[in-house]
């Protein structure tokens, strides 16, 4: 859609995904992404929902992500 509107990735617009799907490796340019531990994220959300339903305390948990650099994000020049 960006290309159809005259934008170039990453020269004009940087694009980043948020799931590290297998397809992100095959787009042109390849898509930079955050690799989110979706199973662990879902487990934590479900645990928190069940705690709320049972009026138990909810423990916040940090779910780590990993940035995977590919071709869709421009280099920053300062």
PLY file of the C-alpha trace (Angstrom):
ply
format ascii 1.0
element vertex 78
property float x
property float y
property float z
element edge 77
property int vertex1
property int vertex2
end_header
0.00 0.00 0.00
2.87 2.36 0.76
4.45 1.63 -2.62
1.15 2.23 -4.43
1.03 5.67 -2.81
4.56 6.56 -3.89
6.43 5.82 -0.65
9.65 3.80 -0.51
10.50 1.50 2.39
12.78 2.26 4.21
13.92 5.41 2.38
10.69 7.36 3.07
8.99 5.28 5.75
10.35 2.69 8.19
8.10 -0.31 8.86
8.27 -2.67 11.82
6.12 -5.68 12.64
5.18 -6.99 16.05
4.95 -10.75 15.77
7.95 -12.10 13.83
5.70 -14.09 11.52
7.53 -16.32 9.08
6.22 -14.19 6.18
8.19 -11.12 7.38
11.35 -12.76 5.98
9.87 -13.00 2.48
8.49 -9.49 1.87
10.58 -7.06 -0.14
12.12 -5.43 1.72
12.24 -7.95 4.56
10.32 -6.63 7.60
12.08 -5.73 10.85
10.02 -7.02 13.76
9.61 -7.57 17.47
9.69 -11.24 18.41
7.04 -11.47 21.13
6.75 -14.63 23.19
3.06 -14.99 22.31
2.51 -18.27 24.18
3.96 -16.81 27.38
2.01 -13.58 26.86
-1.25 -15.52 26.44
-0.53 -17.63 29.50
0.10 -14.53 31.61
-3.07 -12.80 30.37
-5.17 -15.91 31.08
-3.66 -16.24 34.57
-4.44 -12.58 35.32
-8.03 -12.94 34.05
-8.61 -15.98 36.26
-7.17 -14.16 39.27
-9.51 -11.22 38.66
-12.52 -13.54 38.32
-11.61 -15.19 41.65
-10.82 -11.82 43.33
-7.21 -12.87 43.89
-4.26 -10.48 43.58
-2.84 -10.09 40.08
0.93 -10.27 39.65
2.36 -8.23 36.82
4.88 -10.08 34.72
7.40 -8.73 32.23
7.35 -10.58 28.93
10.64 -10.09 27.11
10.74 -9.30 23.42
13.59 -9.35 20.95
14.14 -6.89 18.10
14.99 -8.57 14.79
16.53 -6.09 12.39
15.86 -6.64 8.72
15.66 -4.27 5.75
12.48 -2.24 6.43
13.94 0.21 8.97
16.25 2.99 7.84
19.55 3.70 9.56
19.44 6.77 11.77
22.08 9.34 10.85
22.80 12.04 13.40
0 1
1 2
2 3
3 4
4 5
5 6
6 7
7 8
8 9
9 10
10 11
11 12
12 13
13 14
14 15
15 16
16 17
17 18
18 19
19 20
20 21
21 22
22 23
23 24
24 25
25 26
26 27
27 28
28 29
29 30
30 31
31 32
32 33
33 34
34 35
35 36
36 37
37 38
38 39
39 40
40 41
41 42
42 43
43 44
44 45
45 46
46 47
47 48
48 49
49 50
50 51
51 52
52 53
53 54
54 55
55 56
56 57
57 58
58 59
59 60
60 61
61 62
62 63
63 64
64 65
65 66
66 67
67 68
68 69
69 70
70 71
71 72
72 73
73 74
74 75
75 76
76 77
